[in-house]
Amino acid sequence: MADNLLLDRALLRRYDVTGPRYTSYPTAAQFTEDFDAARYRDHVSWSNGDPIPRPLSLYVHVPFCRTVCFYCACNKVITANYRRAQDYLARLIEELDLQAALFADDRPVEQLHLGGGTPTYLSDDDLATLIDAIAERFPLAAPERREFSIEVDPRTVDRQRIRHLAALGFNRLSLGVQDFDDDVQKAINRLQGVQATADIVEEARAQGFRSINLDLMYGLPLQTPERLSRTLDAVMTMRPDRIALYNYAHMPQMFRIQRQIPDATLPAAEMKLTLLIEAMQRLAGEGYQYIGMDHFALPGDELAEAADNGTLHRNFQGYATRPDLDLIGLGASSIGQIGDAFMQNHRDPEGHAAAVRAGELPIWRGVAMDDDDRLRRDVIQAVMCRGRVDYAAIEARHGIDFADYFGDALAALSPLVDDGLLTLAPGALEVTPRGRFFLRNVAMPFDAYLAAAGGERRFSRVI
């Protein structure tokens, strides 16, 4: 990655189109309200009948924040009224009752992830109540098999809270940083000190957390290469196991709060490319392995090991290490996957609460895959997670002739071949080191829905 050719400016400009992030295929754009709670129950019933039932992963969405970050595009509720969070927790526990009644008791929970919003908006006692409620309703895997993670706003925790999270069983931590520069922080309404963040990282290590991730952003208002470099200096002193380097997607027409960021304060296109190139080269020089899609990990971290041994997987939290789990989404807007179906809860807490109070699962929409979806999902997962598609393996699994079935897609990839982003051998598609940054571009020709929409611009930009 230190090779400048791997991040050529001309290529970055050429392939900076809009496209899905492929946390699923079909993507959420294909979810419809025809997929309701009754269809969800059917899929759970089928999954319970598998000869070797899949273990479970739980995602719990906690939408509350005390203050708003101007860049944020998450599903959130800004409030200082803690009673709203307590009411929401009561509905979560009722939803846990509804979900637990559907699943056989031989399906242990191996993964748990709390996201938001700000999960640490919940008090220590209420976090304990939530974890206890999960443990009372679902069998938990043995401690060595558990991957329990939580997203943390460093402004809401201290060393004591980190010790409490460890006592609750969390062993992975993700901290939002974005940028440590004072002027950038003021522009995005997120003031956060370096030392307070470092203290949290230090305490998490002392408490035995297996992996610590820091989220950073490029393209924020007032950001310059010098300011981002100083942020990276601070981050490198903490040496997190993983780093997510996200592109700030400025879409004020979709996210009203982003209107607080004047367009004139944003880095120009060329400056944004400079931020990206210099940050990625810096991370590579510091020994971080580029996993793909914004993610970096130190060698030895489970994410890097999964990328190396071919077990990397993508789900709605991004890259994951275990592909063989069914995912239950809990809380407003959360997305789950059971077998070959995806489903999403009502987006707003009020709609979620109304359904749960009525004794019904708060399923809002979803999609069940057909044979073509399953085939294309396998190809796209192979591109996104392994950078290689073995034609024979796909043909054996789905009973097709790869070159014939995907003739149009392979033809559409010719410019990427010419640009050195991938090779098309008789038996495999292989992404080159230079092409690892363009995985979304490689995957998009295999997306039947994207082709049918005629390039509809409802996704974020690739770069």
N, C-alpha and C positions, 0 to 999 in steps of 0.2 A: 504493500500500500504506500510505501514511501516513494515509490516510483511515480513521478509526476504524470506519466502517461496513463496511469490507472484512473486519474481524475482529470481528464482533458476537458478544458472549458468548452470547446466546440461541441463535444459529445454531450456535455451536461445541458447546453442550450438546446441542442437538437432533440433530445429525448425528454425534455421537461414538459410533459403533457399531463393531463389529468387521468387518473386511473385508480382502481380499487387497491386497497392494502392487502386484500386476500387473507384476512383473518378467518374467512370462510369462503366456500364456493358451494352453491350460489351465495352471493353476497347479500347483505341486509336489504339492498335495493330490490331484491326479488321476494322479500317476505310479504305475505298477504294475510288479511284477516280471515281468509277461509281456513287457515290453520288455527284452530281454537283449542280450548281446554280438553274437549272430548278427543280430538285427534292426538293431543299430547298424551293423554292416558293410554291410548292405543299403542303408541310408540314405546312408552314405558313398559307396558305389559309384554310387548314383543321382546324388549331388551332383557326383561327378567327371565324370559324363556330360553335365552342363549345357553348352549351346553356349558360354556365357561363364561359366566356373567362378568361384565366389565366392572372394575372398581369405579368409585365415584370421585368427581371433583366438584366442589361447591364454590360458586362465586357469589359474594354478598355485596350488593351496591349500597353504600351509605352516602346519600347525596348532599349532606349538609356541610356548609362552610360558614365561618363567622365573617369573613371578608371576601371580597371578590377580586380575583386576579384578572386584569383587563384582557389578557391573551386567551383566556380559558374558553374551550369549546365543549367542555364536559357537561353532562346532565347533572345539574346542581341546584341547591336551594340555599340562598344566602339569608341567614337568620341568626339573631342572638337569643331567640326564644327556645330554650332547651326543651321545653315541653313538647315541641314538635318532634324532636328526635326520640323522646321517650314514647310518644304515640306511635311513631314509625317502628321502633323496636318491638312494640307489642304486636304490630301487624306482621313483622318479620317472623316472630315466633309462631303466630297463627299460620303463616305460610309454611313454615317448617313442618307443622303438624300435617297440613294437607299434602305436602310432598313426601314426607316419610311414610305415610300410609300407602303410597303407591309402590315403594321399592322393597324388594326382598331383603331379608336381613343378612344375606351372604355377600353383600356388596359394600365393602368397607370404604370409608372416605380416606383417600390417599393425599388429595390436594384440597387446600382451602385457601381462597384469596379474598381479602377484603379490599375493595376499591371504592372510588368516589368521584366527586366530592372529596371529603376528608374523613376517612374512617376513624381517625383519632379525635374527631369532634365528639365522639361518644366518650363518656366518662370511664374511668377504670372499672367501676362497679358494673356499668352497663355493658362494657366489652366482655367482662367475665360472665355476665348473664347470657349474652349471646353465645359465647363459646360453650357454656354449660348446656344451653338449650340444644345446640347442635349435637353435643356428645350424648345427650339423653335420648335423641331421636334417631341418630344414625350410628352404626358401629364405626369406630375410628380404627384406622390401620395401626399396626405396631409402630412405636415411635420412630424406629429407623426407616420406616417406609413413608413417613409423613413429610409433606412439603407444604408448610403452612406459612403464607406470606401476607403482608399487610403494607398498604401504601401509607406513608407518613408525611405529614406536613411538619417540617422541623420546628416551626413556630408553635406547635401545639404539644410538643413532648420535651421531656428532660431525661436525665439519666434514670430517675426513679421510674418513669413511665416505661422506658425501655426494659428495665428489669421486670416490670409487671407484664409486658408483652411476652417476654421470654417465659415467665412462669405460666402464662396461658397456653404455651406450646408453639408460639410463632418461632420459626427458624430462618425466615427470609424477610428482608426489609428493603423497601424501595422508598427513597427520599426525593422529593421534588426540590430542585435547586434552580434550574433555568439559567441564571447568571448571578454572579456575586457582585457585579459592579453597582455602586450606589445609584448612579444616574439611571441605569437600565432598570434597576429595581423600582425606583420611584415612577418611572414611565409605565411600568406594568402593575403598579400598586401592590408590590410584594417585597416587603423589607425583611431581609433574612441575613443574619450574621454568619461569617465564616466559622468563628470559633464555636458557636452554638451547634452548628451542623457537625463540625469535627468531633465535638464531645459526644454527640449521638452515635456517630460511627464508631468511635473508640469504645463506648459502653456496649454497643451491639456486639462487637468482637469479644469483649470480655465476657458477655453472656452466652457466647457460643453460637451466635447466628451464623448459619452456613454460607450465606451469600448476601451481600449488600450492594444495592443498585442506586446510582444517582442519575436523575433525569436532568438533561441539559437541553437548551434550545439555541438554534441559530436563526438569525433573521429578525430578532426582537428590535423594538425601537431603540435608537441611539447606540446600538451595538456596533463596535468596530473590531477589527482584528486584534488591536492592542488590548481592548477591554476583555474580549473573549479569551485571549491568551492569559491574562491575569487570573481569570476564573479557572482556567485549566491548571494554572500553577497551584491554586488552592486545592483543586480537586485531586491533583496528583499527590499532594501531601497526605491525603486521606486514603488513597489507593483503593477505591472500591473494587469489588470483584467484577461488577458489570457497570456499564455506562450506556444510557440511551441518549442519543443525540438527535433530537427531533427538529424537523423543519417547522418554524412558526408559519401556520397557514392563516393569512389575514383575510377573513371573509366576513366583513362587517354586515353585509347584506343578509347573512344567515345568523350571525351571533351578535346581538345588539350591543353587548358589553364591549366588543372590540371597537366600537365607534369612539371609545374613549382614547384610542390610540390614533393620533393624526397620521395620515398617510405620509406626510412630509418627514416624519421622524423615522420612518422605516429605511433600512439599508437599500440602496439601489440594487438592481439585479446583479450587476458585476460585483458589487461589494458582498452581496449575499453568497455568490459563488466563492469569493475569496474566503469568507468565514467558513464555509463548508470544507473547502480544500485544505486550508491550514489546520482546522480542527481535526480532520480525519488523519492527516499526516502526523500531527502531534500525537494522537492516540496510538497510531501504529508504531511510532518511534518510542513510545513508552511501554510497548510490549503487549498492547491490547489486540486481540484477534477480532477482525470484522466478521460478525456472524451474518449480517445482512439486515436490510430494512431498519436502519438506525441503531442497531444493537452491536455492542462490543463486549467482550469478556476476556478476562485473563486466562491464560492456559491453566488448566486444572479446575476451573469452575465447571460445574455440571453442564452449563449451557454450551461452553466451548467443547466439552467432551461429547455432548450429543451431536454437535455439528460435525465433529470429526468421525464419529462412529455410525452416522447415518440415522440416528433416532430422533433428530430434531423434528419438531411439529409446530404447526401454527394453529392458534385458536384465538378467541376473542380478547385475550390478554396479550396477544403478540406471540413471540416465540416461546415454546414450552419444551420440556424434556421428556414428557410421557405421552405417547400418542394413543394409548389403549384405555382411555378413561371416558366415561360418560359424564357430561357437564350439566349440573343443575344450576340455573340462574335464580337468584333470590333477591327480591327488592325491586324497586322501580327501575325500569329500563334495562334490567339485566338480561343477558342472552345466554341460552343454554344449547346443548347439543346432545340429543339422545339417539344413538345409532346413526341412521342416515337422515335425520331431521334436525332442523334448527328452529328455535322458538325464542320469542322476546316478550317480556312482561310489559304492561302498561308503562309508558314513559314517565308520567307524572305521579307523585306520591298519592295524590287524591284518587286517581283512577285505580292505582294499585290497592289502596286501602278499601275502596268501595267493593272491589271484587272479593277481597279476603274477608271482609266483614260479612259478606253474603255467603261465605262458606265455599267460595269458588276459587280455583286457581286463577291468578291474575294474568293469564296468557292473553296477549294482545294480537300477536301475529306470528307467522313462521313460514317454513317451507319444508316440504318433504322431497328428497332427491329422487329423480328417476334414473334410469340406467345411464343416460347421457351425462347427467350431472355427476354421477359417481365416477365415471370415466374421466371427465374433465377435472374433477376435484383431485383425483390421484395424480394427474399430469401436473396440475398447478402446484400441488403440495411438493411434488418432486423438484420442480423448478425453484420454489421459494425456500425449501429446506435443505436440499442436497445439491442444487445447481446442476443436476444431471437427470435426464429422463432415459431410462433403459427401455427401448422399444419392445424388446422381446418380453420383458416382465409385464408391461402394460397389455400387450397382445394376449399373453397367457391368462391374465387375470380377467380380461373383459371380452375376449373372443373377437378381436378386430384386427384388421391390417393397419398398422399405425400410419404408414405413408399414405394409404388410400383415405383413411378416415380424417386425417389431419392435413391433407394436401394444401388446403387454403392457408392454414396456420403456418405451415412450414414455408410456404411461399412468402407470406407476410414477414417472416423473420429474415429474409435475405439481406435487407439493409443492415441488420444487426450483425450478420455474418461478415458482411463487407467491412464493417467498422471494428471487427475484432472482438465483439462482445460475446460471441458463442461460436461453436462449431457444430455442423450437422454432418455426422458420420452416418454410414449406412445403418448402424444399429443403435445410435444414441444421439441425443442432444446434450451438449456439454457447455456450460457457461464458463467462460474464461475468467482468470483473475480480474481482468479489466472490466468484465461484464457483471461482476458480483454486485456492483452498485446499481445495476439496471434490472434487477430481478422482476420488478413489476412490469417493465416494458417487455421482457421475455415472456411473461405469463399471459399478458393481455390478449395475444392472438388466439389463445386456446379458450377464451371466455366467449361462449355462444351468446350470452345475454348482452355483452358489450357490443358485439358485432350487430346484433339485432337492433340495438338502440341507436346505431349510427354515430357512435362517439359522443353520446349524451354527456354533458359536462356536469355531473352531479357528484364528483369525487374530488379529493384534494390533488394538488400537483405532485408529480413524482419527485421532483427536486425541491 
